[in-house]
């Protein structure tokens, strides 16, 4: 009888245990931030130090992790906070000069953001164009292009601001090509980075108007003048050489890819009206 009673009690206890609602897990209390320094009521945490380290050079970052470097680093942040608190007490954050400078910086950051957004959108369109296969270049296309243009030309140029001067310089060079450097120093408006430089290119890699003139001129000849958005160009064809398909292949692939991108952009002109207004 006793055994039956004990068994009944045990069954009741087991049933109660099974029906007991599950305990709600206790939420962990977020760890308190590790404090590096205090300036009045302002706390500088170890996380603040780490965030600042990101913007330092690798050498300064390594030094800041040493005992002396850490002390200097924290002292520098403390000095910043002291100056900041003093400026707030003096209500400098309400001054016209402060607010104007802040608004200028906001405008600059908005411009940076807008420029980034625009460039990202443009890059996305080019990526989509490539993924669609619209700019893919075949081996046959490369070979066909090489069969037509298996050569590279080298030219040098003088860029002049107005047609009258360009005509005078062209006549002088036709009569005496050896005066090229002299007249270039005197009249060229080309940027210093390209002044006096020679340019080597395959057809399709340079300014189209200059390519045509160079392709139909003998080496050593002076030709011009050609008007572009940069000014009036006088060119001298320095040399021309034949290339191998192996050496020209990557260049041709790039030329054809860019041509296909241009074709896609030109097709958009039928969809979006384009007007270009030139100044007189």
Secondary structure in CASP SS format (residue, H / E / C, confidence):
PFRMAT SS
TARGET T0000
AUTHOR 0000-0000-0000
METHOD secondary structure of the structure
MODEL  1
X C 1.00
X H 1.00
X H 1.00
X H 1.00
X H 1.00
X H 1.00
X H 1.00
X H 1.00
X H 1.00
X H 1.00
X H 1.00
X H 1.00
X H 1.00
X H 1.00
X H 1.00
X H 1.00
X H 1.00
X H 1.00
X H 1.00
X C 1.00
X C 1.00
X C 1.00
X C 1.00
X C 1.00
X C 1.00
X C 1.00
X C 1.00
X C 1.00
X C 1.00
X C 1.00
X C 1.00
X C 1.00
X C 1.00
X C 1.00
X E 1.00
X E 1.00
X E 1.00
X E 1.00
X E 1.00
X C 1.00
X C 1.00
X E 1.00
X E 1.00
X E 1.00
X E 1.00
X H 1.00
X H 1.00
X H 1.00
X H 1.00
X H 1.00
X H 1.00
X H 1.00
X H 1.00
X C 1.00
X C 1.00
X C 1.00
X C 1.00
X H 1.00
X H 1.00
X H 1.00
X H 1.00
X H 1.00
X H 1.00
X H 1.00
X C 1.00
X C 1.00
X H 1.00
X H 1.00
X H 1.00
X H 1.00
X H 1.00
X H 1.00
X H 1.00
X H 1.00
X H 1.00
X H 1.00
X H 1.00
X H 1.00
X H 1.00
X H 1.00
X H 1.00
X H 1.00
X H 1.00
X H 1.00
X H 1.00
X H 1.00
X H 1.00
X H 1.00
X H 1.00
X C 1.00
X C 1.00
X H 1.00
X H 1.00
X H 1.00
X C 1.00
X H 1.00
X H 1.00
X H 1.00
X H 1.00
X H 1.00
X H 1.00
X H 1.00
X H 1.00
X H 1.00
X H 1.00
X H 1.00
X H 1.00
X H 1.00
X H 1.00
X H 1.00
X H 1.00
X H 1.00
X H 1.00
X H 1.00
X H 1.00
X H 1.00
X H 1.00
X H 1.00
X H 1.00
X H 1.00
X H 1.00
X H 1.00
X H 1.00
X H 1.00
X H 1.00
X H 1.00
X H 1.00
X H 1.00
X H 1.00
X H 1.00
X H 1.00
X C 1.00
X C 1.00
X C 1.00
X C 1.00
X C 1.00
X C 1.00
X C 1.00
X H 1.00
X H 1.00
X H 1.00
X H 1.00
X H 1.00
X H 1.00
X H 1.00
X H 1.00
X H 1.00
X H 1.00
X C 1.00
X C 1.00
X E 1.00
X E 1.00
X E 1.00
X E 1.00
X E 1.00
X E 1.00
X E 1.00
X E 1.00
X E 1.00
X E 1.00
X C 1.00
X C 1.00
X H 1.00
X H 1.00
X H 1.00
X H 1.00
X H 1.00
X H 1.00
X H 1.00
X H 1.00
X H 1.00
X H 1.00
X H 1.00
X H 1.00
X H 1.00
X C 1.00
X H 1.00
X H 1.00
X H 1.00
X H 1.00
X H 1.00
X H 1.00
X H 1.00
X H 1.00
X H 1.00
X H 1.00
X H 1.00
X C 1.00
X C 1.00
X C 1.00
X C 1.00
X C 1.00
X C 1.00
X C 1.00
X C 1.00
X C 1.00
X C 1.00
X E 1.00
X E 1.00
X E 1.00
X E 1.00
X C 1.00
X C 1.00
X C 1.00
X C 1.00
X C 1.00
X C 1.00
X H 1.00
X H 1.00
X H 1.00
X H 1.00
X H 1.00
X H 1.00
X H 1.00
X H 1.00
X C 1.00
X C 1.00
X C 1.00
X C 1.00
X C 1.00
X C 1.00
X E 1.00
X E 1.00
X E 1.00
X E 1.00
X E 1.00
X E 1.00
X E 1.00
X C 1.00
X C 1.00
X E 1.00
X E 1.00
X E 1.00
X E 1.00
X E 1.00
X E 1.00
X E 1.00
X E 1.00
X E 1.00
X E 1.00
X E 1.00
X E 1.00
X C 1.00
X C 1.00
X H 1.00
X H 1.00
X H 1.00
X H 1.00
X H 1.00
X H 1.00
X H 1.00
X H 1.00
X H 1.00
X H 1.00
X H 1.00
X H 1.00
X H 1.00
X H 1.00
X H 1.00
X H 1.00
X H 1.00
X H 1.00
X H 1.00
X H 1.00
X H 1.00
X H 1.00
X H 1.00
X H 1.00
X C 1.00
X C 1.00
X C 1.00
X C 1.00
X C 1.00
X C 1.00
X C 1.00
X C 1.00
X C 1.00
X C 1.00
X C 1.00
X C 1.00
END
